[in-house]
């Protein structure tokens, strides 16, 4: 009986162990099935984060002399007046360009039509911005930075390139160039310069030596390595800090004109102009002209309409005329002032009325045409009155034109020569020599 009981217990225990093993097998198979299902079902890809959604425009050529707030407020105000909703303005640290996020594609199209608009005294350049993602910026940041010295070594810098030259014209002379670039991503050398990139530094140096003296349209090219100034430029380097120049809102400066140009040719291009000043030398034009309009709006429209204009089949360059504040001719105080930046309509009476208490006033005019040279002279009785008048006329206007008032050089200073040179008047010397010759002749005749 005990034996049977022992055998019974064993027979009852065996099935329980088998069940446990079966349970373990089923749990293992479940885990395998779950792994297989997880491998078969791939998770959906993450959406790429966009920095802009495509409704973004690039605004360049901003006036960086203004503050951060002035630039952003002027941009927002101008686009609001054009019925464009600006969602965000991202201004660069240099304050030279900005990115504007707009509401729709229709607003982007309308904003692109405003290219060349004047804001803070400068014409804007508006273009559609590229859509950038966060991942692309991370890849650029992780990637190795290009060696600037190595890139400059295999590049050449071309000067004196004709403004109407094309990439094809340059490639005919430099067939081994990999890339030909113009400043501001232009299609032609608007500044007369170009950059050529070659395979390596050795090829660039060989071509630089071989192609010295090459010409495009009978113009001699100046070939320099990138980052190295030309010898002629090194002599003329100005170490003085450059001052910011002001722009005349009603006057345009037209350059690259042919030498046989006439005023009527310029008038056909700028039909709303009031006066056209065409400087000449020996009867030929100097290649530039000043075109004045009645108001700033006409000048702005003329600038936008003449981007690709030609005069006598020659492309011209048009920009607002810069008012450069020159240094004072006479540093020492004197009783005479020189007034620059006068309007062409300013007469001697208007100039005398602007400087009350002066002894005399005179507007300089051209001897041939009789037109005003846009500057004049004012003389006072004492240095104190002259100084007071000069200080009172700082940042002032005469006849609607902003003027610059400086001390005029006195007659005694005008006759002084540079140190180290013989201060002799040639005319006086020649006159005395002739007198001596005539006296010797009279003595011999007697």
C-alpha positions as CSV (number, residue, x, y, z in Angstrom):
1,X,0.0,0.0,0.0
2,X,2.8,2.3,0.9
3,X,4.4,1.5,-2.4
4,X,1.3,2.3,-4.3
5,X,0.9,5.5,-2.4
6,X,4.4,6.5,-3.3
7,X,3.8,5.6,-7.0
8,X,0.5,7.6,-6.9
9,X,2.2,10.6,-5.6
10,X,4.8,10.4,-8.4
11,X,2.1,10.0,-11.0
12,X,0.2,13.0,-9.7
13,X,3.4,15.2,-9.6
14,X,4.5,14.5,-13.2
15,X,1.6,16.2,-15.0
16,X,2.1,19.4,-12.9
17,X,5.7,19.6,-14.1
18,X,4.6,19.1,-17.7
19,X,2.0,21.9,-17.4
20,X,4.7,24.2,-16.0
21,X,7.0,23.4,-19.0
22,X,4.1,24.0,-21.4
23,X,3.4,27.4,-19.7
24,X,7.0,28.4,-20.2
25,X,6.9,27.4,-23.8
26,X,3.7,29.5,-24.5
27,X,5.2,32.6,-22.8
28,X,8.4,32.3,-24.9
29,X,6.4,31.9,-28.1
30,X,4.3,35.0,-27.2
31,X,7.5,37.0,-26.7
32,X,8.8,35.9,-30.1
33,X,5.5,36.8,-31.8
34,X,5.6,40.3,-30.2
35,X,9.2,40.8,-31.4
36,X,8.2,39.7,-34.9
37,X,5.2,42.0,-34.9
38,X,7.4,44.9,-33.6
39,X,9.9,44.3,-36.4
40,X,7.2,44.1,-39.1
41,X,5.4,47.3,-38.0
42,X,7.8,50.2,-38.6
43,X,7.1,53.5,-36.7
44,X,6.1,56.5,-38.8
45,X,8.9,58.9,-39.7
46,X,9.2,62.2,-37.7
47,X,8.2,65.4,-39.5
48,X,11.1,67.6,-40.4
49,X,11.0,70.9,-38.6
50,X,10.9,73.9,-40.9
51,X,12.5,77.2,-40.1
52,X,10.2,78.9,-42.5
53,X,7.1,77.5,-44.2
54,X,7.9,78.9,-47.7
55,X,6.1,82.3,-47.1
56,X,9.4,84.1,-46.4
57,X,11.2,86.9,-48.3
58,X,14.8,88.2,-48.1
59,X,15.2,91.9,-47.8
60,X,18.7,93.3,-48.4
61,X,20.6,96.6,-48.8
62,X,19.2,97.9,-45.4
63,X,20.6,101.1,-43.9
64,X,22.8,99.6,-41.1
65,X,23.6,103.1,-39.8
66,X,20.2,103.1,-38.0
67,X,19.5,101.2,-34.8
68,X,17.9,97.7,-34.6
69,X,14.5,99.1,-33.5
70,X,14.5,101.8,-36.2
71,X,15.1,99.3,-39.0
72,X,12.5,96.7,-37.8
73,X,9.9,99.4,-37.2
74,X,10.4,101.0,-40.6
75,X,10.2,97.6,-42.3
76,X,7.0,96.7,-40.4
77,X,5.4,100.1,-41.0
78,X,6.2,100.0,-44.8
79,X,4.8,96.5,-45.4
80,X,1.8,97.4,-43.3
81,X,1.1,100.4,-45.6
82,X,1.3,98.0,-48.5
83,X,-1.5,95.8,-46.9
84,X,1.0,93.0,-46.1
85,X,0.7,91.1,-42.8
86,X,4.2,90.5,-41.4
87,X,4.2,87.7,-38.9
88,X,7.9,87.9,-37.9
89,X,11.0,90.0,-38.8
90,X,14.5,88.3,-38.3
91,X,17.1,91.1,-38.7
92,X,20.7,90.1,-39.0
93,X,23.3,91.3,-36.5
94,X,25.0,93.4,-39.2
95,X,21.6,95.1,-39.9
96,X,22.3,94.8,-43.6
97,X,19.6,92.3,-44.4
98,X,16.5,90.6,-42.8
99,X,14.0,87.8,-43.3
100,X,10.3,88.5,-43.2
101,X,7.7,85.8,-42.6
102,X,4.4,86.5,-44.4
103,X,0.9,85.0,-44.2
104,X,0.4,83.5,-47.6
105,X,1.9,83.0,-51.1
106,X,-0.1,85.9,-52.4
107,X,1.6,88.2,-49.9
108,X,5.0,86.9,-51.0
109,X,4.2,87.6,-54.7
110,X,3.1,91.2,-53.8
111,X,6.2,91.7,-51.7
112,X,8.5,90.7,-54.6
113,X,6.9,93.4,-56.7
114,X,8.2,96.0,-54.2
115,X,11.8,95.4,-55.2
116,X,13.7,98.7,-55.3
117,X,11.5,100.5,-52.8
118,X,13.2,103.2,-50.7
119,X,13.3,102.7,-47.0
120,X,15.6,104.9,-44.7
121,X,17.1,106.5,-47.8
122,X,18.3,103.3,-49.5
123,X,16.6,101.1,-52.3
124,X,15.7,97.6,-51.1
125,X,16.5,94.3,-52.8
126,X,13.7,91.8,-52.2
127,X,13.9,88.1,-53.2
128,X,12.2,84.9,-52.2
129,X,14.0,83.1,-49.3
130,X,15.0,79.5,-49.5
131,X,13.1,77.0,-47.3
132,X,15.5,75.7,-44.7
133,X,15.1,72.8,-42.2
134,X,16.6,72.3,-38.8
135,X,18.2,69.0,-40.0
136,X,20.0,70.7,-42.9
137,X,21.5,73.3,-40.5
138,X,22.6,70.6,-38.1
139,X,24.3,68.7,-41.0
140,X,26.1,71.9,-42.0
141,X,27.2,72.5,-38.4
142,X,28.5,68.9,-38.0
143,X,30.3,68.9,-41.3
144,X,33.9,70.0,-41.6
145,X,34.5,73.7,-42.2
146,X,36.0,74.5,-45.6
147,X,39.5,75.8,-45.5
148,X,39.3,79.4,-46.6
149,X,43.0,79.8,-47.4
150,X,42.9,76.7,-49.6
151,X,39.9,78.1,-51.5
152,X,41.5,81.5,-51.9
153,X,44.6,79.9,-53.2
154,X,42.9,78.3,-56.1
155,X,40.9,81.4,-57.0
156,X,41.8,84.5,-59.1
157,X,40.4,88.0,-58.9
158,X,39.7,89.8,-62.2
159,X,39.5,93.6,-62.4
160,X,38.7,96.1,-65.3
161,X,36.2,93.6,-66.7
162,X,33.7,95.3,-69.2
163,X,30.3,95.7,-67.7
164,X,28.5,94.0,-70.6
165,X,30.9,91.0,-70.6
166,X,29.4,87.5,-70.1
167,X,30.6,84.3,-68.5
168,X,31.1,82.9,-72.0
169,X,33.5,85.8,-72.9
170,X,35.6,85.1,-69.8
171,X,35.5,81.3,-70.3
172,X,37.0,81.8,-73.8
173,X,40.1,83.3,-72.2
174,X,40.1,81.1,-69.1
175,X,38.8,77.6,-70.3
176,X,40.2,75.8,-67.2
177,X,38.1,77.8,-64.8
178,X,35.6,75.6,-62.8
179,X,33.4,78.4,-61.6
180,X,33.0,82.1,-62.7
181,X,31.3,84.3,-60.1
182,X,30.2,87.9,-60.1
183,X,29.5,90.0,-57.0
184,X,25.9,89.9,-55.6
185,X,25.1,86.8,-57.6
186,X,24.7,89.0,-60.7
187,X,24.5,87.7,-64.3
188,X,27.1,90.2,-65.5
189,X,30.0,92.1,-63.9
190,X,28.1,95.2,-62.7
191,X,31.1,96.4,-60.7
192,X,33.7,95.5,-63.3
193,X,35.2,92.5,-61.3
194,X,34.9,88.7,-61.3
195,X,36.1,85.7,-59.4
196,X,37.5,82.6,-61.1
197,X,37.9,79.2,-59.3
198,X,40.3,76.5,-60.6
199,X,41.1,72.9,-59.7
200,X,44.0,73.6,-57.4
201,X,46.5,76.4,-56.5
202,X,49.1,75.2,-59.0
203,X,46.8,75.6,-61.9
204,X,45.6,79.1,-60.7
205,X,49.2,80.3,-60.4
206,X,50.2,79.1,-63.8
207,X,47.2,80.7,-65.5
208,X,47.8,83.9,-63.6
209,X,51.4,84.1,-65.0
210,X,50.3,83.0,-68.5
211,X,47.3,85.2,-69.0
212,X,48.8,88.5,-67.8
213,X,48.0,91.1,-70.5
214,X,44.8,89.4,-71.6
215,X,42.0,91.6,-73.0
216,X,38.3,91.5,-73.2
217,X,36.7,93.9,-75.7
218,X,40.0,95.8,-75.9
219,X,40.2,96.3,-72.1
220,X,43.3,95.1,-70.3
221,X,42.5,92.7,-67.5
222,X,44.1,92.9,-64.1
223,X,44.6,89.4,-62.6
224,X,45.4,89.1,-58.9
225,X,45.2,86.3,-56.4
226,X,42.3,86.5,-54.0
227,X,43.2,88.2,-50.7
228,X,46.2,90.1,-52.1
229,X,45.9,93.7,-53.1
230,X,47.4,95.0,-56.4
231,X,50.5,97.1,-56.3
232,X,48.7,100.1,-57.7
233,X,46.0,99.7,-55.0
234,X,48.5,99.3,-52.1
235,X,50.0,102.8,-52.9
236,X,46.6,104.4,-52.8
237,X,45.3,102.7,-49.6
238,X,43.6,105.2,-47.4
239,X,44.2,104.4,-43.7
240,X,41.7,107.0,-42.6
241,X,38.3,105.7,-41.4
242,X,35.6,106.1,-44.0
243,X,32.7,108.4,-43.2
244,X,29.1,107.6,-44.0
245,X,27.9,109.5,-47.0
246,X,24.5,111.0,-47.5
247,X,22.4,110.4,-50.6
248,X,20.5,113.1,-52.5
249,X,16.9,112.0,-52.8
250,X,16.2,114.0,-56.0
251,X,19.4,113.6,-58.0
252,X,20.7,110.5,-59.8
253,X,24.3,109.8,-60.8
254,X,24.5,108.2,-64.3
255,X,27.9,106.6,-65.2
256,X,29.4,104.4,-68.0
257,X,28.1,106.8,-70.6
258,X,29.7,106.9,-74.1
259,X,31.9,109.9,-74.8
260,X,29.8,111.1,-77.7
261,X,26.6,111.2,-75.7
262,X,24.4,114.3,-75.8
263,X,21.9,115.7,-73.3
264,X,19.0,114.7,-75.6
265,X,20.1,111.1,-75.4
266,X,19.9,111.2,-71.6
267,X,16.6,113.1,-71.7
268,X,15.1,110.3,-73.8
269,X,15.8,107.8,-71.0
270,X,14.9,110.1,-68.1
271,X,11.9,111.9,-69.5
272,X,10.7,113.4,-66.2
273,X,14.0,115.0,-65.3
274,X,14.2,118.7,-64.6
275,X,17.9,119.4,-65.3
276,X,20.7,117.3,-66.7
277,X,24.3,118.3,-66.0
278,X,26.8,116.6,-68.4
279,X,30.4,117.5,-67.5
280,X,32.7,117.8,-70.5
281,X,36.4,118.1,-71.1
282,X,37.8,119.4,-74.4
283,X,34.4,119.2,-76.0
284,X,33.9,115.5,-75.0
285,X,31.7,114.1,-72.3
286,X,33.5,112.6,-69.2
287,X,31.4,109.5,-69.1
288,X,29.0,110.5,-66.4
289,X,26.1,112.9,-65.7
290,X,23.9,114.3,-63.0
291,X,20.1,114.0,-63.5
292,X,17.9,116.1,-61.2
293,X,14.1,115.5,-60.7
294,X,11.4,117.6,-59.2
295,X,10.8,115.3,-56.2
296,X,12.1,112.1,-54.7
297,X,9.2,109.9,-56.0
298,X,10.1,110.7,-59.6
299,X,13.8,109.9,-58.9
300,X,12.9,106.6,-57.3
301,X,10.7,105.6,-60.2
302,X,13.4,106.5,-62.7
303,X,16.0,104.5,-60.8
304,X,13.7,101.4,-60.8
305,X,12.8,101.8,-64.5
306,X,16.4,102.1,-65.7
307,X,18.0,99.0,-64.2
308,X,18.9,97.6,-67.7
309,X,18.8,100.8,-69.7
310,X,21.2,101.7,-72.5
311,X,22.4,104.9,-74.0
312,X,23.7,104.6,-77.6
313,X,23.7,100.8,-77.2
314,X,25.8,101.0,-74.1
315,X,24.6,99.8,-70.7
316,X,24.5,102.5,-68.1
317,X,24.7,102.4,-64.3
318,X,22.3,104.5,-62.3
319,X,22.4,105.3,-58.6
320,X,21.5,108.1,-56.2
321,X,24.0,110.9,-56.1
322,X,26.1,110.8,-52.9
323,X,26.7,114.1,-50.9
324,X,30.2,113.7,-49.7
325,X,31.1,115.9,-46.8
326,X,34.6,117.2,-47.7
327,X,37.1,118.4,-45.1
328,X,37.3,122.0,-44.5
329,X,39.6,123.8,-46.9
330,X,40.8,126.3,-44.3
331,X,41.3,124.9,-40.8
332,X,42.0,128.3,-39.4
333,X,39.2,130.7,-38.8
334,X,38.7,133.4,-41.5
335,X,36.2,136.0,-42.5
336,X,35.1,134.1,-45.7
337,X,32.9,131.0,-46.0
338,X,32.4,128.5,-48.8
339,X,28.9,127.1,-49.2
340,X,28.5,123.7,-51.0
341,X,25.4,121.8,-52.1
342,X,23.4,124.7,-53.4
343,X,20.4,124.2,-55.6
344,X,20.7,125.1,-59.3
345,X,18.0,127.6,-58.8
346,X,19.8,129.4,-55.9
347,X,20.9,133.0,-56.9
348,X,23.2,135.5,-55.2
349,X,20.2,137.3,-53.7
350,X,18.9,134.1,-52.1
351,X,22.4,133.3,-50.7
352,X,22.8,136.8,-49.3
353,X,19.4,136.5,-47.6
354,X,20.3,133.2,-46.0
355,X,23.4,134.7,-44.4
356,X,22.2,137.9,-42.7
357,X,24.8,140.6,-41.9
358,X,27.3,139.5,-44.6
359,X,29.4,142.0,-46.5
360,X,29.2,140.1,-49.8
361,X,27.8,136.9,-51.3
362,X,28.5,135.3,-54.6
363,X,27.3,132.1,-56.4
364,X,29.9,130.5,-58.7
365,X,28.6,130.1,-62.3
366,X,30.0,128.5,-65.5
367,X,31.6,131.0,-67.8
368,X,30.2,129.4,-71.0
369,X,26.7,128.2,-70.0
370,X,26.0,130.6,-67.1
371,X,24.6,127.8,-65.0
372,X,25.3,127.6,-61.3
373,X,28.2,125.4,-60.1
374,X,26.2,124.6,-56.9
375,X,28.6,126.5,-54.5
376,X,29.2,130.0,-53.4
377,X,31.2,132.3,-51.1
378,X,30.0,134.6,-48.3
379,X,32.3,137.2,-46.6
380,X,31.8,138.8,-43.2
381,X,33.3,141.8,-41.4
382,X,35.1,139.9,-38.6
383,X,36.1,136.3,-37.7
384,X,33.6,136.2,-34.8
385,X,30.6,137.0,-37.1
386,X,31.9,134.5,-39.6
387,X,32.2,131.7,-37.0
388,X,28.7,132.5,-35.6
389,X,27.2,132.2,-39.1
390,X,29.0,129.0,-39.8
391,X,27.7,127.4,-36.5
392,X,24.2,128.6,-37.2
393,X,24.1,127.0,-40.7
394,X,25.0,123.5,-39.5
395,X,22.5,120.9,-40.9
396,X,20.5,123.6,-42.6
397,X,18.9,124.0,-46.0
398,X,18.8,126.8,-48.6
399,X,16.1,126.8,-51.2
400,X,15.2,123.2,-50.3
401,X,18.8,121.8,-50.6
402,X,21.0,120.7,-47.7
403,X,24.2,122.7,-47.7
404,X,27.7,122.3,-46.2
405,X,29.4,125.4,-44.9
406,X,33.2,125.5,-44.3
407,X,35.9,128.2,-43.9
408,X,37.2,129.3,-47.3
409,X,40.9,129.5,-47.9
410,X,42.3,133.0,-47.6
411,X,44.2,134.6,-50.5
412,X,47.5,134.5,-48.6
413,X,47.2,130.7,-48.0
414,X,46.2,130.1,-51.6
415,X,49.5,131.4,-52.9
416,X,51.6,129.3,-50.5
417,X,53.6,126.3,-52.0
418,X,54.3,123.0,-50.6
419,X,57.5,122.8,-48.4
420,X,60.6,121.7,-50.3
421,X,59.5,123.4,-53.6
422,X,60.7,126.7,-55.0
423,X,57.9,129.2,-54.3
424,X,58.3,131.2,-57.5
425,X,55.5,132.4,-59.8
426,X,56.3,131.2,-63.3
427,X,54.4,134.1,-65.0
428,X,56.2,136.7,-62.9
429,X,59.6,135.1,-63.7
430,X,58.8,135.0,-67.4
431,X,57.7,138.6,-67.3
432,X,60.9,139.8,-65.6
433,X,63.0,137.8,-68.0
434,X,61.3,139.5,-71.0
435,X,61.8,142.9,-69.4
436,X,65.5,142.2,-68.9
437,X,65.8,141.0,-72.5
438,X,64.2,144.2,-73.8
439,X,66.4,146.4,-71.6
440,X,69.6,144.6,-73.0
441,X,68.4,145.1,-76.5
442,X,67.8,148.8,-76.0
443,X,71.3,149.1,-74.4
444,X,72.9,147.4,-77.5
445,X,71.0,149.6,-79.9
446,X,72.3,152.7,-78.3
